[in-house]
């Protein structure tokens, strides 16, 4: 199999995942977790999130085939999930939140899953797979994992520099980008389904 790295695909997949994972927008949650549990294992959280995403990228399609769902149908469903995540970001409402934190598992749950490698990003991965080459998505995932690690390590500094309002603005901007991506994903895959 010939690897076909495409910078445009890598960049688009990276931006989509970056917007869905919303690590900058999650800084207040990360800070809150850090206060509750004292310490967050940035390496552990980043690696686990990355591993979950890459495994799902390979196994997700087989799992869908097992239950008789094609990638296009899943991508349409994914477009709805991304649409609602985007609405959360733009309107500043919370549709899904889990407040059950345990000091022992904070780095894995809720940080790695479901905050970073949650339903949104896993659905997005399969939706992207319907459109992009798998090697480009893997590069995009790795770039996001590196970025997640940097943000986790420097979250308190970032919060001081950007401030609460800065984080809100970034969330809203990425929310709008995500809405557009959800519409594009929906349109592309619904066409495939109806063809």
C-alpha positions in Angstrom: 0.0 0.0 0.0 1.4 3.4 -1.1 1.2 6.1 1.5 -0.2 9.3 0.1 0.5 12.2 2.5 -1.4 15.2 1.6 -0.7 18.4 3.6 -4.2 19.9 2.8 -5.9 16.7 4.1 -3.6 16.6 7.2 -4.3 20.3 7.9 -8.1 19.9 7.4 -8.3 16.8 9.6 -6.1 18.4 12.2 -8.3 21.5 12.3 -11.5 19.5 12.5 -10.2 17.3 15.4 -8.7 20.4 17.1 -12.1 22.1 17.0 -13.9 18.9 18.2 -11.5 18.1 21.0 -11.6 21.8 21.9 -8.6 21.6 24.2 -8.2 25.4 24.6 -11.9 25.7 25.4 -11.5 22.9 28.0 -8.8 24.8 29.9 -11.3 25.9 32.6 -12.4 22.2 33.1 -8.7 21.2 33.2 -7.9 23.9 35.8 -11.0 22.8 37.8 -9.8 19.2 37.7 -6.3 20.2 38.8 -7.7 22.0 41.8 -9.8 19.0 42.8 -7.2 16.3 42.3 -4.0 18.2 42.8 -2.1 16.9 39.8 -2.9 15.8 36.2 -0.6 13.3 34.4 -0.4 15.1 31.1 1.7 12.4 29.4 -0.7 9.7 30.5 -3.8 11.6 29.5 -2.4 12.6 26.0 -1.1 9.1 25.2 -4.3 7.4 26.2 -6.4 9.8 24.2 -4.2 9.3 21.2 -4.2 5.5 21.5 -8.0 5.4 21.8 -8.4 7.6 18.7 -6.0 5.6 16.6 -7.4 2.2 17.6 -10.9 3.5 16.9 -9.8 4.8 13.5 -8.8 1.2 12.5 -11.4 -0.9 14.4 -14.3 1.5 14.1 -15.2 0.6 10.5 -15.2 -3.2 11.4 -17.3 -2.6 14.4 -19.8 -0.7 12.2 -19.8 -3.5 9.6 -20.5 -6.0 12.4 -23.7 -4.2 13.3 -24.5 -3.5 9.7 -23.9 0.3 9.4 -21.9 1.8 6.6 -19.4 4.6 7.1 -21.6 7.1 5.2 -24.5 6.6 7.5 -22.2 6.9 10.5 -20.7 10.1 9.0 -24.1 11.6 8.7 -24.8 10.7 12.3 -21.4 12.1 13.1 -22.3 15.4 11.4 -25.2 15.7 13.8 -22.9 15.1 16.8 -20.4 17.7 15.5 -23.3 20.1 14.8 -24.4 19.9 18.5 -20.9 20.2 19.8 -20.6 23.3 17.7 -23.9 24.7 19.0 -22.6 24.2 22.5 -19.5 26.2 21.7 -21.3 29.0 19.8 -24.3 29.4 22.2 -22.4 28.7 25.4 -24.8 26.0 26.5 -23.9 22.6 27.9 -25.7 19.6 26.4 -23.4 17.0 27.9 -21.4 17.2 31.1 -20.1 14.6 33.5 -19.1 15.9 36.9 -18.1 12.6 38.5 -14.3 13.0 39.2 -12.1 10.6 41.1 -8.6 11.7 42.1 -7.1 8.3 41.0 -8.5 8.3 37.5 -8.8 12.0 36.6 -6.0 11.8 34.0 -7.9 9.0 32.2 -11.5 9.8 33.0 -12.8 12.4 32.3 -9.6 13.9 30.7 -8.5 11.3 28.1 -12.0 9.9 27.8 -14.6 11.4 27.2 -13.2 14.9 27.2 -10.5 14.4 24.5 -11.2 11.0 22.9 -15.0 11.2 23.4 -18.0 10.5 21.3 -17.4 13.7 19.3 -13.8 13.0 18.3 -14.4 9.3 17.7 -17.4 10.0 15.5 -15.4 12.7 13.7 -12.6 10.2 13.0 -14.9 7.8 11.2 -16.5 10.7 9.4 -13.1 11.9 8.2 -12.2 8.3 7.2 -15.1 8.5 4.7 -13.3 11.4 3.0 -9.6 11.3 3.8 -6.6 8.9 3.5 -6.0 7.1 6.8 -2.3 8.1 7.0 -3.3 11.8 6.8 -5.8 11.3 9.7 -3.2 9.5 11.8 -0.7 12.4 11.3 -3.5 14.8 12.3 -4.3 12.7 15.4 -0.6 12.7 16.5 -0.3 16.5 15.9 -3.4 17.0 18.1 -2.0 14.6 20.8 1.2 16.7 20.9 -0.8 19.9 21.2 -3.0 18.4 23.9 0.1 17.5 25.9 1.5 21.0 25.5 -1.8 22.6 26.6 -2.1 20.3 29.6 1.4 21.1 30.7 0.9 24.8 30.3 -2.8 25.2 31.0 -2.4 27.6 33.9 0.0 29.9 31.9 -2.4 29.8 28.8 -5.4 30.8 31.0 -3.4 33.7 32.5 -2.3 34.9 29.0 -5.6 34.5 27.1 -8.0 35.1 30.1 -11.5 33.8 30.5 -12.9 36.1 27.7 -10.2 35.0 25.3 -11.1 31.4 25.8 -14.7 32.2 25.2 -13.9 34.0 22.0 -11.7 31.1 20.7 -14.5 28.6 21.5 -17.1 30.7 19.6 -14.8 31.0 16.5 -14.1 27.3 16.5 -17.8 26.6 17.0 -18.6 28.5 13.8 -15.9 26.6 11.9 -17.2 23.3 13.3 -20.8 24.2 12.2 -19.6 24.7 8.7 -17.6 21.4 8.8 -20.7 19.6 10.1 -22.8 20.9 7.2 -20.1 19.9 4.7 -19.8 16.4 6.2 -23.6 16.0 6.1 -24.0 17.2 2.5 -21.1 15.0 1.2 -22.2 11.8 2.9 -26.0 12.3 2.4 -25.2 12.6 -1.4 -23.3 9.3 -1.2 -26.2 7.6 0.6 -28.8 8.9 -1.9 -26.6 8.1 -5.0 
